[in-house]
């Protein structure tokens, strides 16, 4: 009798708890020709994107599709099988896109609607030529981007951006998350909401702008960097600079002046935001 109880307990322990899944995953791999200096667009949700560069005239896409959390085993398997990755375009203009349209809905009275859908996670590892124009559109994705020369345009919601060794014009529209950049050369245009940003070792080579609401923005510039500064900060914002400013207008909420003889314009505007200008040698 005791032996039978041990067997019963063993089989019970092997059954996954309600709402958990194990082992549902699918791999994706594709390599296509791509000319340096071309345009690369990436569009995805839920997961990660890691983009590094190499000397090949190709784009390599590796991805892992993992089951969503908190669903039955059967739904998890169906969700993983129903999600797809599209790689299409030409060797001068290429798109990598996660496709979730076929992921099914399921009945769920707990959400108040009775009909829900959980898309799977997709984890990308992409290699591309260093010279490219990047358009990244992501949601609930943490992105790591290294070694890019060209125009960079990013739209991100509820995700973190980690980038280094960029050269070119940078445009980012970001909502909620964290951004950490290092070794950047170029002009930036940032629209931020509930975002903390830190840019280390940034050399400005064109007019730049940062507009922020609710967050902290730390910009580390070369000790001898010349630029024209304008900072418009609301009553609940703060501005601090280690650079000596030759002021034309210096009031609590509005600062205008030149640094190191002037140069490209840097415009800062914020509400409930802390701006910090730092130096590196």
C-alpha positions in Angstrom: 0.0 0.0 0.0 2.8 2.4 0.9 4.6 1.5 -2.4 1.4 2.4 -4.3 1.2 5.7 -2.5 4.8 6.5 -3.5 4.0 5.8 -7.2 0.9 8.0 -7.0 2.9 10.9 -5.5 5.6 10.5 -8.1 3.1 10.9 -11.0 1.4 13.8 -9.3 4.7 15.6 -8.9 5.4 15.1 -12.7 2.2 17.0 -13.6 2.9 20.7 -14.3 1.0 23.1 -12.0 -2.1 24.8 -13.5 -1.1 27.8 -15.7 2.6 26.7 -16.2 4.3 25.5 -19.3 7.5 23.7 -20.0 9.5 23.0 -23.1 7.5 24.9 -25.7 9.9 26.6 -28.0 10.8 26.9 -31.7 14.0 28.0 -33.5 14.3 30.3 -36.5 17.3 30.9 -38.8 17.8 32.8 -42.0 20.6 34.6 -43.8 20.1 36.9 -46.7 22.3 39.2 -48.8 22.4 42.9 -47.7 24.5 45.7 -49.1 26.4 47.9 -46.6 24.6 51.3 -46.3 21.2 49.7 -46.9 18.1 50.1 -44.7 17.1 47.6 -42.1 13.7 47.6 -40.4 12.9 45.5 -37.3 9.4 45.3 -35.9 8.6 43.0 -32.9 7.0 42.7 -29.5 7.7 40.9 -26.2 11.3 39.6 -26.1 14.7 40.9 -26.9 16.7 42.2 -29.9 20.5 41.9 -30.0 22.0 43.5 -33.1 25.8 43.3 -33.7 27.8 44.0 -36.8 30.2 42.1 -39.0 32.2 42.5 -42.3 29.9 40.3 -44.3 27.4 41.7 -47.0 24.7 39.7 -45.3 22.1 39.8 -42.5 21.9 36.8 -40.3 18.8 36.3 -38.3 18.6 33.8 -35.4 15.6 33.7 -33.2 13.9 31.6 -30.5 10.2 31.7 -30.1 9.1 30.8 -26.5 5.7 30.1 -25.0 3.8 32.9 -23.2 3.4 32.8 -19.5 0.3 31.7 -17.5 -1.4 29.6 -20.1 -2.2 25.9 -20.6 0.2 23.6 -22.2 -2.0 23.1 -25.3 -2.4 26.8 -25.8 1.3 27.5 -25.3 2.1 25.0 -28.0 -0.4 26.5 -30.4 0.8 30.0 -29.7 4.4 29.1 -30.5 3.4 27.3 -33.7 1.2 30.1 -34.8 3.7 33.0 -34.4 5.9 33.6 -37.5 8.9 35.6 -38.5 9.1 37.3 -41.9 12.3 38.4 -43.5 11.6 40.2 -46.8 12.7 43.0 -49.1 15.9 43.5 -51.1 19.6 43.7 -50.5 19.2 47.5 -50.1 16.0 47.5 -48.0 15.2 44.6 -45.7 12.5 44.1 -43.1 12.5 41.6 -40.1 9.0 41.3 -38.6 7.3 39.3 -36.0 3.9 38.2 -37.1 1.2 37.4 -34.4 -2.0 37.6 -36.4 -2.5 33.8 -36.3 -2.0 33.4 -32.6 -5.4 32.2 -31.3 -7.7 33.7 -28.7 -9.0 31.6 -25.8 -11.8 31.9 -23.3 -10.8 33.7 -20.1 -13.6 34.9 -17.8 -11.0 36.3 -15.4 -10.1 39.2 -17.6 -13.7 40.6 -17.7 -14.0 40.1 -21.4 -14.1 36.4 -21.7 -11.7 36.4 -24.7 -7.9 36.7 -24.5 -4.8 36.2 -26.4 -1.2 35.8 -25.2 1.5 36.2 -27.8 4.8 34.3 -27.3 8.2 35.8 -26.6 10.7 36.2 -29.4 14.4 36.5 -28.8 16.4 37.8 -31.7 20.1 37.7 -32.4 20.9 39.6 -35.6 24.2 40.3 -37.4 24.4 43.0 -40.1 27.0 45.2 -41.9 28.2 48.1 -39.8 27.1 50.6 -42.3 23.3 50.7 -42.3 20.2 52.8 -41.7 18.2 51.2 -38.9 14.5 51.5 -38.1 13.6 49.7 -34.9 10.0 49.6 -33.7 9.5 47.5 -30.5 7.1 47.1 -27.6 8.0 45.4 -24.3 11.4 44.5 -25.8 14.9 45.0 -24.4 17.3 45.9 -27.2 21.1 45.8 -27.4 22.6 47.5 -30.5 26.3 47.7 -31.1 28.7 49.2 -33.7 26.3 51.0 -36.1 27.3 53.7 -38.7 24.3 55.4 -40.3 20.9 56.8 -39.4 19.3 55.3 -36.4 15.5 55.6 -35.7 14.0 53.9 -32.7 10.4 53.8 -31.4 10.1 51.8 -28.2 7.4 51.4 -25.5 8.1 49.7 -22.2 11.6 48.5 -23.0 15.2 49.2 -22.4 17.8 50.3 -25.0 21.5 49.5 -24.5 23.7 50.9 -27.3 27.4 51.6 -28.0 29.7 52.6 -30.8 27.2 54.5 -32.9 28.0 57.1 -35.6 25.3 59.0 -37.3 22.0 60.9 -36.8 19.9 59.4 -34.0 16.1 59.8 -33.6 14.3 58.1 -30.7 10.7 58.2 -29.6 10.6 56.4 -26.3 8.0 55.7 -23.6 8.8 54.0 -20.3 12.1 52.2 -19.8 15.8 52.9 -19.5 18.4 53.9 -22.1 22.1 53.6 -21.7 24.4 54.6 -24.6 28.2 54.9 -24.9 30.7 56.0 -27.5 28.2 58.0 -29.6 29.2 60.5 -32.4 26.4 62.4 -34.1 23.3 64.5 -33.6 20.4 63.3 -31.5 16.7 64.0 -31.5 15.0 62.4 -28.5 11.3 62.5 -27.4 11.1 60.9 -23.9 8.2 60.0 -21.6 8.9 58.4 -18.2 12.4 57.4 -19.4 15.8 57.6 -17.7 18.6 58.2 -20.2 22.4 58.1 -19.8 24.7 58.9 -22.7 28.4 58.4 -22.0 31.1 59.8 -24.2 28.9 61.6 -26.7 30.5 63.9 -29.3 28.0 66.3 -30.8 28.5 66.9 -34.5 25.1 68.4 -35.4 22.2 70.3 -33.9 20.5 68.2 -31.2 17.4 68.2 -29.1 16.1 66.3 -26.0 12.4 66.7 -25.0 11.5 64.8 -21.8 8.7 64.3 -19.4 9.2 62.6 -16.0 12.7 61.2 -16.0 16.4 61.8 -15.7 18.7 62.7 -18.6 22.5 62.5 -18.1 24.7 63.6 -21.0 28.5 63.2 -20.8 30.3 65.3 -23.4 34.0 65.9 -24.2 35.7 68.4 -21.9 36.5 70.7 -24.9 33.2 70.2 -26.7 31.8 73.5 -28.1 28.1 74.0 -28.4 25.3 76.5 -28.0 22.9 75.6 -25.2 19.3 76.3 -24.6 17.5 74.7 -21.7 13.8 75.2 -21.0 12.8 73.4 -17.8 9.5 73.5 -16.0 9.1 74.5 -12.4 9.3 70.9 -11.3 12.4 70.1 -13.3 16.1 70.6 -12.6 19.2 71.5 -14.6 22.8 71.0 -13.6 26.0 71.4 -15.6 29.7 71.1 -14.9 30.5 73.2 -18.0 31.2 76.9 -17.7 28.3 78.7 -19.5 28.8 82.1 -21.1 25.2 83.1 -20.5 23.0 85.2 -22.7 19.9 84.4 -20.6 20.1 82.8 -17.2 16.9 82.4 -15.3 15.6 79.6 -13.1 13.5 77.9 -15.9 15.4 79.2 -19.0 19.1 79.1 -19.7 20.8 80.2 -22.9 24.5 80.5 -23.6 27.6 79.2 -25.2 30.0 76.5 -24.0 33.7 76.4 -25.2 33.1 79.1 -27.8 29.9 77.6 -29.2 29.1 75.2 -31.9 26.1 72.9 -32.7 22.9 73.8 -30.9 21.8 71.6 -28.0 18.2 72.2 -26.9 16.8 70.7 -23.7 13.2 70.9 -22.7 11.6 69.0 -19.8 8.8 68.7 -17.4 9.4 66.9 -14.1 12.9 66.0 -15.5 16.4 66.2 -14.2 19.0 67.2 -16.8 22.7 66.6 -16.0 25.6 67.7 -18.2 28.9 65.9 -17.4 32.4 65.9 -18.9 34.8 63.2 -20.0 38.5 63.6 -20.7 
